[in-house]
Amino acid sequence: MVSVLVAPHGAHSVKIPKGQSAITPEPGDGYLHELSYMIQCIAAGQAPDLVIGDDGASAVEICEAEGEAIRTGCPVTLQP
């Protein structure tokens, strides 16, 4: 379970459950990394294994929870 609370003016915090670690993004343009990876997968004839459709669905769920937290001013809890 992860709780997301978004405060006014865009400040936010994410509580990471004990035993899990935060992910540090690589520097640079994330979209460029995504496109490069997609092209590599197509060229190799392999399905992507770093990011799958479920990851995209999770990202949308998180964004919707952030919006709800902003509207209500209350933390929103997401189930794993």
N, C-alpha and C positions, 0 to 999 in steps of 0.2 A: 504494500500500500504506500502511495506517495501522496503527500498533501501539497497543494499549490495555493499560495496566497499572493495575490497581486494587490499592491497598495496603490493609492492615487499617485499620479505623475509617473507611472511606469515602473516604480521600484517593485521588486518581487523577491520572493524567497521560495526555495524548494527544500523540503525536508526529505533527506535521503535515509531510508531505513538502515538500522544498524547492520553492519556486515557488508553493505554495498558501498561502492565508491563513486564519486562523481567522475564524469567523463570530461577530459580537457580537449577541446577541439584543436585541430591542427591549424597553424597560422595560414593565412591566405584566403583566397576567394572560395567559399564552400561550393558555390554553383559550378565553378571551374573544375573542382575536384570531382563533383558528381558526374558532370558531363564526360570528363576524362575516363572515369571508371566505367561508365556506360559504354563508351566507345571501345574500351579494352575488352569488355565482356562480349560485345557484338563481334569484334574482330577474332576473338578466340572461340566463338561459338559456344560460350558458356553462360549459364544463367547466373545472375548476380547472387552473391552470398553474403555481402556486407550489409546490404539494406534490402529488405523485402517489403511486399505490400502491407504486411501487418505493421511495419515500422511507420509507414505513411499514415495508416489509420490511427496509430497511437499519437502521432504528432498532431493530427486534427483534433483528437480527443483532448489533448493537453491545451491546445489553443482555445477550444470551446470552454474548458474549465477556467482558463484565465479570464475569458470574457464574463463568465458567470460570477467569478470572484470580484471582478471590477464592478459589475452591476449590483451585486448584493452586499459587497464589503465583508463577505464571510469566506473562510477557507473552503475549498472544494476538495474532497477526497476522491482519488481515482483508485479503482481496484486493479490489481495486476492482471 
